[in-house]
Amino acid sequence: MTQSSYASPIDISSFADFETFGKTNTSNPDKVVECVFALDIGGSLAKLAYQHTFRYKVCVPKELSDPHSKRRTTVCGPFEFYDYREHEYEGHKLCFTKFETRHIDSCLDFIHSKVLPKYSDINKDAVRLVGRVTGGGAFKYMQNIIDKFGGVLEIEREDEMASLVCGCTFLLRNIPDEAYIYDKRAMPSQIFLSSFMVNTYPFLLVNIGSGVSFLKVEADSSYKRVGGTSLGGGTFWGIASLLAGSQKTFDELLALADKGDHREVDMLVKDIYGGAYESLGLSGDVIASSFGLAARRPNETRRPADMVKALLVAISNNIGQLACLYALQHGVRRILFGGFFIRGHRLTMEVISFAVKYWSNGAMKAMFLRHEGYLGVVGVFMKARGMQERLASGGTDAEEAISPLSSNDQLFQGQRHASKCWSENYVTSIVGRKTSKASPPSMEGLTLSEFELEHLGDMSLEPFPLLLSPVDYVPDTWDLTQDCKARVYWLECFKQGVDRLRKKAEESQAESTDPNDSRDRAQRFSERYLNFLSELSDRPSGRGLLTVRSILEAQQHLLREFGFPDAFCVQKKLENTWSLSFFPGLMEHLDSLDWEERQMELAQGFLTGNIFDWGASEAVRFFTQEQDTVDGMTSFEKARAKLQYANHFII
């Protein structure tokens, strides 16, 4: 297998110091720099980020001056109340995937055949195409990369640790539930930290790759490597492969460890003392010596699963202990774990969490990242994106953009700007997905990514200015990840509404030139959406914090993906026209009342207008059962009568 399918966005002296290889063009420094790909090549895995441009439609209300707007006299006036046009925008996806480093040529072939062709019509007189590479492989495989792309684009080598810190802070700021703690007693066991970036610095970033680096991050542009160990993911993969007796993928070895019993290999306290060592507070089940029991009984046959599990426990425990000790030594109380070693694996997180808690006497907790393995490549790409957007918004003189700020300030100013643009694609992203046992993924399309950041051209979201504290405001107070009863209820509600949503989507484009096409797209949407909801039932924490809002956002994403910018556009026209037909009579009735009666009528009218606040299921049931309706809409008087009947329950 050349690729797995795991994963559903500084101390640099000068940008001039970055090394550039391949075809270098310095004759026109004002060219726009376009980053074609970012690549983080580690000792075991190569992580790739590439951008994919797509077109999508948005429904925009027509203005009265629009010559295409239908003009006829209705109760709404000389225009349709919800007359609209479809406007097309350009969006961007930042896709992430990975390859085993030993198959680096397959990674480069993928870039050459599936990523580069997207830039074939670029005006090279105005745009400078670059590929950015970091990690140890940026040195080891640089000649291979130059041979592959040197005549087409420039290759720039980026600092590995700077990219790592940049990517970590970017993801923490742009994905509200990027960080989480693990508690095996909770259900589900991932507890997300939505406001993690509030007063976060300093923190210890533990990057577990083939080896392990411990970085103390003190501010956006300040970090220091305080230590490391050679016993990391590469150690586990290598020794576990020897113990298993065959070449296996990392995920296959983790699955093998889940079947093992480390007590058949490890020497416990009770194996030495016959029970607990109470004077030291050590229970009998604590590991006294990893693999120690194998030395005592060397002639016994050991199961590979038992040995692999003992190895995983030993390495995870060692990493957790070292992280805690480095944090204590450097006065840091927050510890974040990154790198592709953890992969959402429960046993790994349990052992690391226990080690941190034990060696800190309960004062610290291990914190994990949902997109742990992509920190470096996110940092490389976002550094490139930030500089490009800074040049676009800060003037035409490239030298002016670099001065007088330090390179660190430039990097993170660009990052803060990017934070307004990029958001997680909730439909695609998933944490801890098991490696597929099927053949390597097809390269027929850019669909391999299971982690995506998305930028929509029509959106520019800003915090509501009247919030008391926008930085730690959390709009979702109902956590469906933890509330099992509420989760079951809401997911079932959404499932029951899929078929109606499919019909409305199809209805919204009933006048299209090809009705069979809209019918087919609506059917494919409903199948994809149902699969998505079923996956949330099976793995509620797989995409981070689960809320009603996140499900609705995923719903709109899928409708947009299948070409339905507004599934309810026909319904909106109908409902608004129907509702406004009651408006003149209602105003005459209110004018006939005295002041006190009018206030009561207005209050009842507000409640009647917000009928879905009664409960979505109950409201739909009322409409569908009511005989005097037009396309599911009853009269205002009927709805108000229903409200008054329920008053003694509401009050």
Protein Blocks (a to p, Z undefined) as FASTA:
>chain_A
ZZdcehkiacdfbfklpccehjddfkbmmbccddfbdcdddfkbccdddddddddddddd
ddfklmkbccdddfkbjcdfbbcddddddddddddddddfklmmmmmmmmmmmmmmmmmm
pcfklpccddddedjklmmmmmmmmmmmmmmmccddddfklmmmmmmmmmmmmmmklpcc
ddfkbccfbdcdfklmgokbccddddddfbccddddfbfklccdfbdcfbdfklmmmmmm
mmnopacdfklmmmmmmmpcfklmbccfklmnopacfknopafkbcfbghklmmmmmmbc
cdfklmmmmmmmmmmmmmmmmmmmmmmmnopabdcdedjklnopaklmmmmmmmmmmmnn
opaccdddfklmlmmmmmmmmmmmmmmmmmmmnojblklmmpccdfklmmmmmmmmmmmm
pccdfklpcghiacdfbdcddfkbcckbcbdcdddfkbccdddfkbfblmlgcfblbdfk
lmmmlmmmmmmmmmmmmmmmmmmmmmmmmmpmblmlmmmmmmmmmmmmmmmmmmmmmmmm
lnopadfklmmmmmmmmmmmnopablklmmmmmmmmmmmmmmmmmmmmmmmpcfklmmmm
mmmmmmmmmmmlnopklmmmmmmmpmbbgehiacfklmmmmmmmmmmmmZZ
